């Protein structure tokens, strides 16, 4: 059987040291060996029984329970003060066979895979590559677990693809300790698995678009996500260009995404009329402190058919400054003074290093291991891409004049998500982020919470609709923040879906300080709507 080690602890922290946070008990579950239980589904279900045992134990102790993966989020969204469960050793995968495909499904069985919650994006990509497949997109690196990614809406900068939750087609969720408290949930409009196969890993099968869309970005609060069925695609290559271009041109592209008619083009990436092609990926790096530099750095990637004949990208990737924001910032700052005011003073005269990189690689080769994993902060707001230029000007001014804040800006672009509380809610969302090193409030420097609050206030004062990345730093206690971002209807839909899936006791057990702080926890009576949707 799966076994769990229990550790009595006093504190827990995130990967980027955004705590510490109080904790009473940490669970770490390991799967039974395949030599003991050779059948994958049996081994998977054995782990589910162990998780239900832990939930029952926690419930009897009248405490809270929360699962986490790589602890990548930079706030307390993954934290529970009572008991937490580390998922990292729960990393099985099961390819979906053609006979397991629902009769009304439009998916190809060869593209569908069930991954257990603790499987990292790196491992997911290794499995898919062995089948000649690839994820459709990923975040900037590969260390997060698949369940953690979808629960917080992790994204890349794939303009026409979306975030990671947008290629999830099924969720296997443990909702409590009882025999029937394991559900398989998918959309009614896009069924993936046969009821017979879904029943092998669950006790109840629910097909409902509204419930599924709410559970996609669940903030870890809809139960224990045990497995995720994703749709992959045939492996492909990305040709990556990193160039320094005129800042005004870069912002015009951000506002319009009209690469066809832009005066910027890459000669190798044009159509038969010589017009620029729209890239798979577009990202902008900006130093907000140097107002005299008229250029900025952009990263563009173009999707290509897979061929094994390409140069090894790792020698360039390993040395590249422009892999993610925090890596770039720490490299820029490593020879500058440790004092924040002096650091910022130097940044005012620092020009982003000139670059002209070109390489080709697969998605997992380019979005590789995170180069920096130390103390860090990250604030990230989602806006309609048409507001990109206006917003970067406002937040750069805030950062310069009311800071100084030790960080630099990046802009990434994500297709709209159907998830109820996805921060990528605009037709194309620009995720405008500032990453940097953590600092302490002083008489002259505002705190991170105060800076986060000012971001919210500036956006509201200038009537710019926005969202905030669920896994990043913000003033999450700001009054009516979530309702302002998503509207009352979506917030109520999400709450109602949670009340439908979870009993009243389990709604309390799977809650935490974060969802109570943002106003998403409300003791609404459990409904039997989920039973009405059983198939």
C-alpha positions as CSV (number, residue, x, y, z in Angstrom):
1,X,0.0,0.0,0.0
2,X,1.0,3.6,-0.4
3,X,2.7,4.9,2.7
4,X,2.7,8.3,4.4
5,X,5.4,9.9,6.5
6,X,4.1,12.4,9.1
7,X,6.3,15.3,10.3
8,X,5.4,17.5,13.2
9,X,6.5,21.0,12.1
10,X,6.2,24.5,13.3
11,X,6.6,26.4,10.0
12,X,6.5,25.9,6.2
13,X,7.8,28.2,3.5
14,X,7.5,28.7,-0.3
15,X,10.3,28.0,-2.7
16,X,11.1,31.7,-2.9
17,X,11.0,32.3,0.9
18,X,7.8,34.3,1.0
19,X,6.9,33.0,4.5
20,X,7.5,31.4,6.8
21,X,3.9,30.3,7.6
22,X,2.8,28.3,10.7
23,X,2.1,24.6,10.3
24,X,1.3,21.7,12.6
25,X,1.7,18.6,10.5
26,X,3.2,17.7,7.1
27,X,2.2,14.5,5.2
28,X,4.4,13.0,2.5
29,X,2.9,10.1,0.6
30,X,4.8,7.6,-1.5
31,X,3.3,5.2,-3.9
32,X,3.5,1.5,-3.5
33,X,6.2,0.0,-5.8
34,X,5.1,-1.4,-9.2
35,X,6.7,-4.7,-8.1
36,X,4.1,-5.0,-5.4
37,X,1.1,-3.5,-7.4
38,X,2.1,-3.8,-11.1
39,X,-1.3,-2.6,-12.4
40,X,-1.1,1.2,-12.8
41,X,-4.8,1.8,-12.1
42,X,-4.7,-0.4,-9.0
43,X,-1.6,1.5,-7.8
44,X,-3.3,4.8,-8.5
45,X,-6.5,3.8,-6.6
46,X,-4.4,2.6,-3.7
47,X,-2.9,6.1,-3.4
48,X,-6.4,7.6,-3.5
49,X,-7.4,5.4,-0.5
50,X,-4.4,6.6,1.4
51,X,-5.3,10.2,0.8
52,X,-8.9,9.5,1.9
53,X,-7.4,8.0,5.1
54,X,-5.4,11.2,5.7
55,X,-8.5,13.4,5.1
56,X,-10.5,11.3,7.5
57,X,-7.8,11.6,10.2
58,X,-7.6,15.4,9.6
59,X,-11.4,15.7,9.8
60,X,-11.6,13.8,13.0
61,X,-9.0,16.2,14.5
62,X,-11.2,19.1,13.4
63,X,-8.4,20.6,11.4
64,X,-7.8,21.9,7.8
65,X,-6.0,20.0,5.0
66,X,-4.3,21.3,1.9
67,X,-2.2,19.7,-0.8
68,X,0.8,21.4,-2.4
69,X,3.4,20.5,-5.0
70,X,6.6,22.5,-5.7
71,X,5.7,25.5,-3.4
72,X,6.2,27.8,-6.4
73,X,3.5,30.4,-5.5
74,X,4.8,33.5,-3.9
75,X,2.0,34.0,-1.4
76,X,0.0,31.8,1.1
77,X,-2.4,30.3,-1.5
78,X,-0.9,26.8,-1.0
79,X,-0.6,27.1,2.8
80,X,-2.9,25.6,5.5
81,X,-2.0,26.3,9.1
82,X,-3.1,22.8,10.3
83,X,-2.1,20.0,7.9
84,X,-0.4,20.0,4.5
85,X,0.3,17.3,2.1
86,X,3.3,17.2,-0.2
87,X,2.4,15.7,-3.6
88,X,5.8,15.4,-5.2
89,X,6.1,11.6,-5.0
90,X,2.6,11.0,-6.5
91,X,3.7,11.1,-10.1
92,X,2.2,8.3,-12.1
93,X,0.9,8.6,-15.7
94,X,-1.5,6.5,-17.7
95,X,-1.8,7.0,-21.5
96,X,-5.5,6.9,-22.6
97,X,-6.2,4.0,-25.1
98,X,-8.7,4.3,-27.9
99,X,-11.2,2.0,-26.2
100,X,-11.3,4.4,-23.3
101,X,-12.4,7.3,-25.5
102,X,-16.0,8.6,-25.1
103,X,-18.2,7.8,-28.1
104,X,-19.0,11.5,-28.6
105,X,-15.4,12.7,-28.1
106,X,-13.6,14.8,-30.6
107,X,-10.2,14.1,-29.1
108,X,-7.6,11.7,-30.4
109,X,-6.8,9.1,-27.8
110,X,-3.1,9.3,-28.7
111,X,-3.1,12.9,-27.4
112,X,-4.7,12.1,-24.0
113,X,-2.8,11.3,-20.9
114,X,-3.8,11.0,-17.2
115,X,-1.1,12.5,-15.0
116,X,-1.1,12.2,-11.2
117,X,-1.1,15.4,-9.2
118,X,2.5,15.6,-8.2
119,X,4.0,15.1,-11.6
120,X,6.2,18.1,-12.5
121,X,6.0,19.8,-15.8
122,X,9.5,18.6,-16.6
123,X,8.4,15.0,-16.0
124,X,5.2,15.5,-18.0
125,X,7.3,16.7,-21.0
126,X,9.7,13.7,-20.7
127,X,6.7,11.3,-20.8
128,X,5.1,13.1,-23.7
129,X,8.3,13.3,-25.7
130,X,8.7,9.5,-25.4
131,X,5.3,9.3,-27.1
132,X,6.2,11.9,-29.8
133,X,4.0,14.5,-28.1
134,X,4.3,17.9,-26.4
135,X,2.5,20.1,-24.1
136,X,0.7,23.0,-25.9
137,X,2.4,25.5,-23.7
138,X,4.1,25.8,-20.3
139,X,5.2,28.5,-17.8
140,X,8.7,30.1,-18.0
141,X,10.2,27.0,-16.3
142,X,9.4,23.4,-15.6
143,X,9.5,22.8,-11.8
144,X,5.8,23.2,-10.9
145,X,3.5,20.2,-10.5
146,X,0.6,19.7,-13.0
147,X,-2.1,20.1,-10.3
148,X,-0.4,23.2,-8.9
149,X,-0.2,24.8,-12.3
150,X,-3.8,24.5,-13.2
151,X,-5.0,25.4,-9.7
152,X,-3.3,28.8,-9.9
153,X,-3.5,29.4,-13.7
154,X,0.2,29.1,-14.6
155,X,0.8,30.6,-18.1
156,X,3.4,31.1,-20.7
157,X,3.2,33.6,-23.6
158,X,1.6,31.6,-26.3
159,X,-0.7,34.2,-27.9
160,X,-3.1,31.7,-29.5
161,X,-2.9,28.8,-27.0
162,X,-3.9,29.9,-23.5
163,X,-2.7,28.9,-20.0
164,X,-1.9,25.4,-18.8
165,X,-5.5,24.7,-17.5
166,X,-6.8,25.3,-21.0
167,X,-5.7,22.0,-22.3
168,X,-7.0,20.0,-19.3
169,X,-10.0,17.8,-20.4
170,X,-10.7,15.9,-17.2
171,X,-10.2,16.2,-13.4
172,X,-10.1,13.3,-10.9
173,X,-10.9,14.9,-7.5
174,X,-11.0,13.4,-4.0
175,X,-13.7,15.4,-2.2
176,X,-13.7,13.7,1.2
177,X,-13.2,10.5,3.2
178,X,-16.3,8.6,2.2
179,X,-16.4,5.8,-0.4
180,X,-18.4,8.0,-2.9
181,X,-16.1,11.0,-2.4
182,X,-14.0,10.5,-5.5
183,X,-15.3,12.1,-8.6
184,X,-14.3,12.3,-12.3
185,X,-15.3,15.7,-13.8
186,X,-15.3,16.8,-17.4
187,X,-17.3,19.0,-19.7
188,X,-20.6,17.8,-21.0
189,X,-19.9,19.6,-24.3
190,X,-16.5,18.0,-24.7
191,X,-16.5,14.5,-23.1
192,X,-13.1,12.7,-23.1
193,X,-13.4,9.3,-21.3
194,X,-15.9,6.6,-21.3
195,X,-18.0,6.2,-18.2
196,X,-16.7,2.7,-17.8
197,X,-13.0,3.9,-17.7
198,X,-13.8,6.9,-15.5
199,X,-15.5,4.6,-13.0
200,X,-12.2,2.7,-12.7
201,X,-10.6,5.8,-11.0
202,X,-13.7,7.3,-9.4
203,X,-17.0,6.6,-7.8
204,X,-19.0,9.3,-9.5
205,X,-18.8,10.7,-13.0
206,X,-20.0,14.2,-13.6
207,X,-20.2,15.9,-16.9
208,X,-21.0,19.6,-16.6
209,X,-19.4,22.6,-18.2
210,X,-20.1,25.1,-15.5
211,X,-18.7,22.9,-12.7
212,X,-15.7,21.9,-14.8
213,X,-14.8,25.5,-15.6
214,X,-15.1,26.5,-12.0
215,X,-12.9,23.6,-10.8
216,X,-10.2,24.3,-13.4
217,X,-8.7,27.2,-11.5
218,X,-9.8,26.0,-8.0
219,X,-7.1,27.7,-5.9
220,X,-6.6,24.3,-4.3
221,X,-10.0,24.6,-2.6
222,X,-12.3,22.1,-4.5
223,X,-10.7,19.0,-2.8
224,X,-7.6,17.0,-3.5
225,X,-6.9,17.0,-7.2
226,X,-5.6,13.4,-7.6
227,X,-5.3,13.3,-11.4
228,X,-5.5,15.5,-14.5
229,X,-6.3,14.4,-18.0
230,X,-4.6,16.6,-20.5
231,X,-4.7,16.9,-24.3
232,X,-1.2,17.0,-25.8
233,X,-0.3,17.6,-29.4
234,X,2.4,16.2,-31.8
235,X,5.9,17.3,-30.8
236,X,7.0,20.6,-32.5
237,X,9.9,23.0,-32.6
238,X,10.2,26.6,-31.6
239,X,12.6,29.0,-33.3
240,X,13.5,31.6,-30.7
241,X,14.8,35.0,-31.4
242,X,15.9,37.5,-28.7
243,X,16.5,41.0,-30.0
244,X,16.7,44.6,-28.9
245,X,14.2,46.8,-30.7
246,X,12.7,50.3,-30.5
247,X,10.5,50.5,-27.4
248,X,7.8,52.3,-29.1
249,X,7.6,49.6,-31.8
250,X,7.5,46.9,-29.1
251,X,4.6,48.7,-27.3
252,X,2.7,49.1,-30.5
253,X,2.9,45.4,-31.1
254,X,1.7,44.8,-27.6
255,X,-1.3,47.0,-28.1
256,X,-2.3,45.7,-31.5
257,X,-0.6,42.3,-31.9
258,X,-0.5,43.3,-35.6
259,X,2.8,41.7,-36.6
260,X,1.7,41.6,-40.3
261,X,1.7,45.4,-40.7
262,X,4.4,46.3,-38.2
263,X,7.6,48.0,-39.4
264,X,9.4,45.4,-37.3
265,X,9.9,42.0,-38.9
266,X,12.3,39.1,-38.9
267,X,13.2,38.4,-42.5
268,X,13.1,34.6,-42.0
269,X,9.6,34.9,-40.5
270,X,7.5,36.5,-43.2
271,X,4.7,35.4,-45.6
272,X,4.9,35.3,-49.4
273,X,4.2,39.0,-49.5
274,X,7.0,39.8,-47.1
275,X,4.6,40.6,-44.3
276,X,5.6,39.6,-40.7
277,X,4.1,36.4,-39.3
278,X,2.4,36.4,-35.9
279,X,4.7,34.5,-33.5
280,X,3.7,31.6,-31.2
281,X,5.2,33.6,-28.3
282,X,5.9,37.3,-27.7
283,X,7.6,38.7,-24.6
284,X,9.0,42.1,-23.7
285,X,11.7,42.9,-21.1
286,X,11.8,46.5,-19.7
287,X,14.0,48.3,-17.2
288,X,11.6,50.9,-15.8
289,X,14.3,53.0,-14.3
290,X,16.3,54.0,-17.4
291,X,13.9,56.4,-19.1
292,X,16.6,57.5,-21.6
293,X,16.9,54.1,-23.2
294,X,14.6,54.2,-26.3
295,X,15.1,50.4,-26.8
296,X,13.9,47.3,-25.0
297,X,14.4,43.6,-25.5
298,X,11.9,41.3,-27.0
299,X,11.7,37.5,-27.2
300,X,9.8,36.0,-30.2
301,X,9.2,32.3,-30.9
302,X,7.8,30.8,-34.1
303,X,6.3,27.3,-34.3
304,X,7.9,24.8,-36.7
305,X,7.2,21.2,-37.6
306,X,9.3,18.8,-35.6
307,X,12.5,17.5,-37.2
308,X,15.4,15.8,-35.4
309,X,18.0,17.8,-37.4
310,X,18.6,20.9,-35.3
311,X,21.5,22.2,-33.3
312,X,21.6,21.6,-29.6
313,X,20.0,24.6,-28.0
314,X,21.4,24.1,-24.5
315,X,24.7,25.9,-24.9
316,X,22.8,29.1,-25.7
317,X,19.9,28.5,-23.3
318,X,22.2,27.9,-20.3
319,X,24.0,31.2,-20.9
320,X,21.0,33.3,-21.9
321,X,20.2,36.3,-19.7
322,X,16.7,36.5,-21.1
323,X,15.2,33.3,-19.8
324,X,13.0,34.7,-17.1
325,X,12.6,38.1,-15.3
326,X,14.1,37.2,-11.9
327,X,17.2,35.6,-13.6
328,X,17.7,38.7,-15.7
329,X,17.4,41.0,-12.7
330,X,19.7,39.1,-10.5
331,X,22.3,39.0,-13.2
332,X,22.0,42.7,-13.8
333,X,22.3,43.4,-10.1
334,X,25.0,41.0,-9.1
335,X,27.8,43.5,-9.5
336,X,25.8,46.4,-8.1
337,X,25.5,47.7,-4.5
338,X,23.4,45.6,-2.1
339,X,21.7,48.8,-0.8
340,X,18.3,49.2,-2.5
341,X,18.6,53.0,-3.1
342,X,22.1,52.5,-4.5
343,X,21.0,49.6,-6.6
344,X,18.1,51.5,-8.1
345,X,20.4,54.5,-8.7
346,X,22.6,52.2,-10.8
347,X,19.6,50.8,-12.6
348,X,18.7,54.3,-13.8
349,X,21.9,54.2,-15.8
350,X,21.8,50.5,-16.7
351,X,20.9,49.5,-20.2
352,X,19.5,46.1,-20.9
353,X,22.4,44.1,-22.4
354,X,22.4,44.0,-26.2
355,X,21.4,40.6,-27.5
356,X,20.9,38.8,-30.8
357,X,20.2,35.2,-30.0
358,X,18.7,32.7,-32.4
359,X,18.1,29.0,-31.5
360,X,15.7,26.2,-32.2
361,X,14.4,23.6,-29.7
362,X,11.4,21.8,-28.4
363,X,9.1,23.4,-25.8
364,X,10.7,21.6,-22.8
365,X,14.2,22.4,-24.1
366,X,13.5,26.1,-24.3
367,X,11.4,26.4,-21.1
368,X,14.0,24.6,-19.0
369,X,15.0,24.5,-15.4
370,X,14.6,27.7,-13.4
371,X,18.0,29.4,-13.2
372,X,17.2,31.2,-9.9
373,X,15.3,29.7,-6.9
374,X,16.2,32.0,-4.0
375,X,14.3,34.7,-2.2
376,X,12.2,36.7,-4.7
377,X,9.0,38.6,-5.2
378,X,6.7,38.8,-8.2
379,X,3.7,41.0,-8.8
380,X,1.7,40.2,-12.0
381,X,-1.5,41.9,-13.3
382,X,-3.6,40.8,-16.2
383,X,-4.9,43.4,-18.6
384,X,-6.5,43.5,-22.0
385,X,-3.5,43.7,-24.4
386,X,-5.0,46.9,-25.9
387,X,-4.2,48.6,-22.6
388,X,-0.6,47.3,-22.5
389,X,1.2,50.6,-23.4
390,X,-0.9,52.7,-21.1
391,X,-0.5,50.3,-18.2
392,X,3.3,49.9,-18.5
393,X,3.7,53.7,-18.5
394,X,1.5,54.1,-15.3
395,X,3.2,51.3,-13.4
396,X,6.7,52.2,-14.4
397,X,6.0,55.8,-13.1
398,X,4.6,54.3,-9.9
399,X,7.7,52.1,-9.5
400,X,10.1,54.9,-10.1
401,X,8.4,57.7,-8.2
402,X,6.9,56.0,-5.2
403,X,9.4,53.1,-4.8
404,X,12.1,52.5,-5.4
405,X,11.3,48.8,-6.0
406,X,14.1,46.4,-6.8
407,X,12.8,44.8,-9.9
408,X,12.2,45.0,-13.7
409,X,9.2,44.5,-15.9
410,X,8.1,41.8,-18.3
411,X,5.1,41.5,-20.6
412,X,3.6,38.2,-21.8
413,X,0.5,37.5,-23.8
414,X,-2.1,34.7,-23.3
415,X,-5.2,33.6,-25.1
416,X,-8.5,33.9,-23.2
417,X,-9.4,31.0,-20.8
418,X,-12.9,29.5,-20.2
419,X,-12.0,28.8,-16.5
420,X,-14.4,30.8,-14.3
421,X,-11.7,32.6,-12.2
422,X,-8.8,32.5,-14.7
423,X,-6.8,35.7,-14.6
424,X,-6.4,35.3,-18.4
425,X,-9.9,36.5,-18.9
426,X,-9.5,39.0,-21.7
427,X,-9.6,38.1,-25.4
428,X,-5.8,38.3,-25.3
429,X,-4.5,39.0,-21.8
430,X,-1.2,40.9,-21.3
431,X,0.4,39.6,-18.1
432,X,2.4,42.6,-16.9
433,X,4.8,41.4,-14.2
434,X,7.6,42.9,-12.1
435,X,10.0,40.4,-10.6
436,X,12.9,41.1,-8.3
437,X,14.5,40.4,-4.9
438,X,12.7,40.7,-1.6
439,X,13.3,43.7,0.5
440,X,12.3,45.1,3.9
441,X,10.3,48.2,4.5
442,X,12.3,51.2,5.6
443,X,11.6,54.8,6.3
444,X,12.3,55.6,2.6
445,X,11.0,52.4,0.9
446,X,7.5,51.2,1.0
447,X,6.7,47.6,1.8
448,X,5.8,45.0,-0.8
449,X,2.2,45.0,0.5
450,X,2.0,48.8,0.1
451,X,3.5,48.6,-3.4
452,X,1.0,45.9,-4.3
453,X,-1.9,48.1,-3.0
454,X,-0.7,51.1,-5.0
455,X,-0.7,48.9,-8.2
456,X,-4.4,48.1,-7.5
457,X,-5.2,51.8,-6.8
458,X,-3.5,53.1,-9.8
459,X,-5.2,50.7,-12.2
460,X,-8.6,51.5,-10.6
461,X,-8.0,55.2,-10.7
462,X,-7.3,55.0,-14.4
463,X,-10.3,52.8,-15.2
464,X,-8.1,49.9,-16.5
465,X,-9.9,46.5,-16.0
466,X,-7.4,44.0,-14.5
467,X,-6.9,40.7,-12.8
468,X,-4.0,39.5,-10.6
469,X,-2.0,36.2,-10.9
470,X,-3.3,34.0,-8.1
471,X,0.2,32.7,-7.3
472,X,1.9,36.1,-7.1
473,X,2.4,38.8,-4.5
474,X,-0.4,41.3,-4.0
475,X,-2.5,43.1,-1.4
476,X,-5.0,40.2,-1.4
477,X,-6.9,41.8,1.5
478,X,-7.8,44.8,-0.6
479,X,-11.6,45.3,-0.1
480,X,-13.8,43.6,-2.8
481,X,-10.8,42.9,-4.9
482,X,-12.0,39.6,-6.5
483,X,-15.5,40.9,-7.2
484,X,-14.0,44.0,-8.8
485,X,-11.8,41.8,-11.0
486,X,-14.3,39.1,-12.1
487,X,-17.8,40.5,-11.3
488,X,-20.3,39.2,-8.9
489,X,-21.8,36.6,-11.2
490,X,-18.5,34.7,-11.8
491,X,-17.6,34.9,-8.1
492,X,-21.0,33.5,-7.1
493,X,-20.8,30.8,-9.8
494,X,-17.4,29.7,-8.5
495,X,-18.7,29.6,-4.9
496,X,-21.8,27.7,-5.9
497,X,-19.7,25.1,-7.8
498,X,-17.6,24.6,-4.7
499,X,-20.7,24.1,-2.6
500,X,-22.0,21.6,-5.1
501,X,-18.9,19.5,-5.1
502,X,-18.0,19.6,-1.4
503,X,-20.1,18.8,1.6
504,X,-20.2,21.5,4.3
505,X,-17.6,19.8,6.4
506,X,-15.3,19.3,3.5
507,X,-15.7,22.9,2.4
508,X,-14.3,23.9,5.7
509,X,-11.6,21.3,5.7
510,X,-10.3,22.3,2.2
511,X,-10.5,26.1,3.0
512,X,-7.5,28.2,4.0
513,X,-6.7,31.7,5.0
514,X,-6.1,32.8,1.4
515,X,-9.6,32.0,0.1
516,X,-11.1,33.5,3.3
517,X,-9.0,36.7,2.8
518,X,-10.1,37.2,-0.8
519,X,-13.8,36.6,0.0
520,X,-14.2,33.3,-1.8
521,X,-15.1,31.3,1.3
522,X,-18.7,31.5,2.2
523,X,-20.6,28.8,4.1
524,X,-23.3,28.1,1.6
525,X,-25.3,24.9,2.2
526,X,-24.2,21.9,0.2
527,X,-26.6,21.1,-2.6
528,X,-27.3,17.7,-4.2
529,X,-26.9,19.2,-7.7
530,X,-23.8,17.1,-8.3
531,X,-25.8,13.9,-7.7
532,X,-28.3,15.1,-10.2
533,X,-25.5,15.4,-12.8
534,X,-24.2,11.8,-12.3
535,X,-24.0,9.6,-15.4
